[in-house]
Amino acid sequence: MKNSEVSPEHYSKFKIEPFNFIHENGLGFAEGNIIKYVCRWREKNGIEDLEKAIRYIQLLIVYAKIEEKNETES
Protein backbone atom coordinates (compact mmCIF):
# COMPACT_ATOMS: atom_id res chain seq x y z
CA MET A 1 0.00 0.00 0.00
CA LYS A 2 1.31 3.43 -0.90
CA ASN A 3 1.95 5.92 1.92
CA SER A 4 -0.55 8.36 0.38
CA GLU A 5 -3.30 5.77 0.96
CA VAL A 6 -2.37 5.50 4.63
CA SER A 7 -1.77 9.20 5.19
CA PRO A 8 -3.62 11.32 2.62
CA GLU A 9 -2.30 14.82 2.09
CA HIS A 10 -5.46 16.37 3.54
CA TYR A 11 -4.58 14.76 6.89
CA SER A 12 -0.78 14.79 6.88
CA LYS A 13 -0.61 18.59 6.71
CA PHE A 14 -1.53 18.81 10.40
CA LYS A 15 1.08 18.76 13.18
CA ILE A 16 -0.86 15.85 14.68
CA GLU A 17 -2.75 13.71 12.19
CA PRO A 18 -6.42 13.33 13.11
CA PHE A 19 -6.16 9.53 13.42
CA ASN A 20 -3.26 9.78 15.84
CA PHE A 21 -5.09 12.40 17.92
CA ILE A 22 -8.27 10.32 17.99
CA HIS A 23 -6.42 7.12 18.86
CA GLU A 24 -4.13 8.61 21.49
CA ASN A 25 -7.07 10.25 23.26
CA GLY A 26 -9.27 7.16 23.17
CA LEU A 27 -12.12 8.94 21.44
CA GLY A 28 -15.17 7.05 20.29
CA PHE A 29 -16.41 6.51 16.76
CA ALA A 30 -18.67 9.57 16.61
CA GLU A 31 -16.12 11.92 18.19
CA GLY A 32 -13.44 10.61 15.84
CA ASN A 33 -15.58 11.21 12.79
CA ILE A 34 -16.38 14.74 13.93
CA ILE A 35 -12.68 15.53 14.18
CA LYS A 36 -11.95 13.83 10.87
CA TYR A 37 -14.63 15.72 8.95
CA VAL A 38 -13.86 19.10 10.50
CA CYS A 39 -10.14 18.71 9.80
CA ARG A 40 -10.52 17.79 6.16
CA TRP A 41 -13.49 19.85 4.97
CA ARG A 42 -11.48 22.56 3.22
CA GLU A 43 -9.26 20.09 1.40
CA LYS A 44 -11.71 17.33 0.50
CA ASN A 45 -15.51 17.55 0.40
CA GLY A 46 -16.25 21.11 1.51
CA ILE A 47 -19.61 21.79 3.13
CA GLU A 48 -20.61 18.13 2.77
CA ASP A 49 -17.96 17.21 5.36
CA LEU A 50 -19.21 19.93 7.72
CA GLU A 51 -22.73 18.56 7.36
CA LYS A 52 -21.44 15.08 8.20
CA ALA A 53 -19.76 16.48 11.32
CA ILE A 54 -23.03 18.15 12.31
CA ARG A 55 -24.86 14.84 11.88
CA TYR A 56 -22.45 13.09 14.24
CA ILE A 57 -22.81 15.92 16.77
CA GLN A 58 -26.58 15.58 16.57
CA LEU A 59 -26.29 11.83 17.19
CA LEU A 60 -24.04 12.44 20.20
CA ILE A 61 -26.62 14.83 21.63
CA VAL A 62 -29.42 12.29 21.18
CA TYR A 63 -27.45 9.52 22.89
CA ALA A 64 -26.22 11.83 25.65
CA LYS A 65 -29.83 12.79 26.41
CA ILE A 66 -30.84 9.13 26.50
CA GLU A 67 -27.98 8.34 28.90
CA GLU A 68 -28.84 11.34 31.05
CA LYS A 69 -32.48 10.27 31.22
CA ASN A 70 -31.53 6.69 32.11
CA GLU A 71 -29.24 7.92 34.88
CA THR A 72 -31.95 10.07 36.45
CA GLU A 73 -34.47 7.21 36.27
CA SER A 74 -32.11 4.81 38.04
C-alpha positions, 0 to 999 in steps of 0.5 A: 500500500502506498503511503498516500493511501495511509496518510492522505495529504489532507490529513498529513498537513496537520502537526498531529494527524487526526487519526493519531489524535483520535487514537491517542485520546481514546475517542469514540467513533462519533467523536473521531468522525467529527474531528476527521470531517472538521479537519478535512473539509477545506481540502476534500468535500467542503460543506458536505464534510461539515454537514457530516460532522453536524450529523455526528454531533446531533447523534451524540446529543441524542445519545447523551440525552438518553444516557442522562435520562436513564441515569436520572431514572435509576 
